[in-house]
Amino acid sequence: MTTTRTHDLVRLADPSAVLIGTEPAWVAESLAGAPWAVVRRGTAPDGQVAVGVRGPARHQRHAALVPTHAVQRVVRPEQLRPGRDASADRTPALAALRAIGPTLDGLGHDWGPVGSVGFELATGRPTTTPASDLDVVVRCDPLPGADWAAELLDTFPALPARVDCLIETTAGAVALAELATGADRVLLRTAGGACLADPARIRAP
């Protein structure tokens, strides 16, 4: 199996491998309709992957472990970058993805959609709604500075949907909007949990 990273989507050859009998009923129903899960930020024992299962409602998210042998396919956010086909703009979030593509391509970093947009593109299931945000991840090492973040953030208001962007580094992830403030402490999301960190130290090679 291809090595997985946070935000990757995995198709399960055996969705029942996620079920241990204590999860909400909607988990089995969701996996029956779409046998996919997202790799979540966290640690897992050898031979397993930490994943999250999406439910039909926004608040329905279930953390689980799945054996690596049950993973049939891995789709990375970077593989879901948009084409130029406007017919794919089924919802404002999908339209926003196509609109922002050239800007993010110009950054010179790997990036891609996550959240409901990424799930819809990977699975082919209509997951986004007219109210959906566009969630994207940009993989940078080292962490860029506040001016870079502010310049990118300034391009978002013109888009047809709200955009949430995470900057992923090997040390963890920082929200673009928080990085753009120039604060001397930002919330760093790591596999071991969230902590406050000095952006300058995250930028250090």
C-alpha positions in Angstrom: 0.0 0.0 0.0 1.2 3.5 -0.8 2.3 5.4 2.3 -0.5 7.7 3.5 -0.4 11.3 4.8 -3.0 13.4 6.6 -5.8 14.4 4.3 -5.4 11.5 1.9 -8.6 9.7 1.0 -8.5 5.9 1.1 -10.9 3.5 -0.6 -11.5 0.5 1.6 -11.6 -3.0 0.0 -13.3 -4.2 3.2 -15.3 -1.4 4.8 -16.3 -3.7 7.7 -12.6 -3.5 8.8 -13.5 -0.1 10.3 -16.4 -1.4 12.3 -15.9 -2.7 15.9 -19.5 -2.6 17.1 -19.5 0.5 19.2 -19.7 3.1 16.4 -22.9 5.0 15.6 -25.2 3.3 13.1 -24.6 6.0 10.5 -21.0 4.9 10.1 -21.9 1.5 8.6 -24.5 3.1 6.4 -22.1 5.7 5.1 -19.4 3.1 4.3 -22.0 1.0 2.5 -22.8 3.9 0.2 -19.2 5.1 -0.2 -16.4 2.9 1.2 -14.0 5.8 1.7 -12.4 7.4 4.7 -9.9 10.3 5.2 -6.6 9.9 6.8 -6.7 11.9 10.0 -4.0 13.6 11.9 -2.9 11.2 14.6 -0.8 8.1 15.4 -1.7 4.5 14.7 -0.1 1.2 15.6 2.0 -0.6 13.0 -0.1 -2.1 10.3 -3.0 0.3 10.8 -4.0 3.8 9.5 -5.8 6.4 11.5 -8.9 7.5 9.6 -12.1 9.5 9.8 -15.4 8.4 8.4 -17.8 11.1 7.0 -21.5 11.0 7.8 -24.3 12.7 5.8 -24.5 15.6 8.3 -21.6 18.1 8.9 -21.2 17.1 12.5 -21.1 13.4 11.8 -17.4 12.5 11.9 -16.1 9.2 13.3 -12.5 8.4 14.2 -11.3 4.9 13.6 -8.4 2.7 12.7 -8.2 0.5 9.6 -5.7 -2.3 8.8 -3.4 -1.3 5.9 -4.4 -4.5 4.1 -8.0 -3.2 3.9 -6.9 -0.1 1.9 -7.5 -0.6 -1.8 -6.6 2.8 -3.1 -5.1 6.1 -1.9 -6.1 9.4 -3.4 -4.0 12.5 -2.4 -5.4 16.0 -2.4 -2.8 16.9 -5.0 -4.4 14.5 -7.4 -7.7 16.4 -7.2 -6.6 19.7 -8.7 -9.3 21.0 -11.0 -9.4 21.0 -14.8 -10.8 23.8 -16.9 -14.2 22.2 -17.5 -16.8 24.7 -16.2 -19.5 22.1 -16.3 -17.9 20.6 -13.2 -18.9 23.7 -11.2 -22.0 22.0 -9.6 -21.8 24.1 -6.5 -20.1 27.4 -5.5 -17.3 25.5 -3.6 -16.5 23.5 -6.8 -16.5 26.7 -8.8 -14.2 28.3 -6.3 -11.8 25.5 -6.6 -11.5 25.9 -10.4 -11.2 29.7 -9.9 -8.4 29.5 -7.4 -6.5 26.8 -9.2 -4.2 29.1 -11.2 -3.3 31.1 -8.1 -2.4 28.1 -6.1 -0.5 26.5 -9.0 1.6 29.6 -9.1 2.8 29.2 -5.6 5.2 26.4 -6.5 4.0 24.1 -3.7 1.9 20.9 -3.7 -1.8 21.7 -2.9 -5.2 20.2 -3.3 -8.8 20.3 -2.1 -9.9 18.4 1.1 -13.1 18.3 3.0 -16.4 17.9 1.1 -14.9 19.1 -2.2 -12.1 16.6 -2.1 -14.5 13.8 -1.0 -16.8 14.5 -3.9 -14.0 14.6 -6.5 -12.4 11.4 -5.3 -15.6 9.4 -4.9 -17.9 10.9 -7.5 -20.7 11.3 -4.9 -22.4 14.7 -4.7 -21.2 15.7 -1.3 -21.0 19.5 -1.5 -24.0 21.8 -1.1 -24.7 25.4 -2.0 -23.5 26.3 1.5 -20.3 24.3 1.4 -16.9 25.9 2.1 -13.9 25.1 0.0 -11.2 23.5 2.1 -7.7 23.4 0.7 -4.3 22.3 1.9 -1.0 23.7 0.8 2.2 21.7 1.6 5.1 23.9 2.4 8.4 23.4 4.1 9.6 25.5 5.8 6.5 27.5 6.9 6.1 30.7 4.8 6.0 34.2 6.4 3.0 36.4 7.3 3.3 38.6 4.2 3.1 35.6 1.9 0.1 34.3 3.8 -1.7 37.7 3.8 -1.1 38.1 0.0 -2.7 34.7 -0.6 -5.5 35.3 1.8 -6.4 38.6 0.0 -7.3 36.6 -3.1 -10.0 34.6 -1.4 -12.9 37.2 -0.9 -13.5 37.4 -4.7 -14.2 33.7 -4.9 -17.8 32.3 -5.1 -17.4 30.3 -1.8 -15.7 30.8 1.5 -12.2 29.3 1.5 -10.4 27.7 4.5 -6.7 27.0 3.8 -4.3 24.9 5.9 -0.5 25.2 5.5 1.0 21.7 6.1 4.6 21.4 7.1 6.5 18.4 8.4 6.1 19.8 11.8 2.3 20.2 11.6 -0.3 22.5 10.1 -1.1 26.1 10.6 -4.3 27.9 9.4 -3.4 30.4 6.6 -5.7 33.1 8.2 -3.9 32.8 11.5 -0.4 32.9 9.9 -1.4 36.1 8.0 -2.0 38.0 11.2 1.7 38.0 12.0 1.1 36.8 15.5 4.1 35.6 17.5 2.3 32.4 18.4 0.1 30.3 16.1 -1.8 27.1 16.7 0.2 24.2 15.3 -1.8 21.0 14.6 0.4 18.0 15.1 -0.2 14.2 15.4 0.2 14.5 19.1 -2.3 17.3 19.4 -2.5 21.1 19.0 0.0 23.4 20.6 1.1 27.1 20.4 4.3 27.6 18.4 6.5 30.4 17.3 6.1 30.8 13.5 9.7 31.7 13.1 10.8 28.4 14.6 8.4 26.5 12.3 10.1 28.3 9.4 13.5 27.3 10.5 15.0 24.6 8.2 
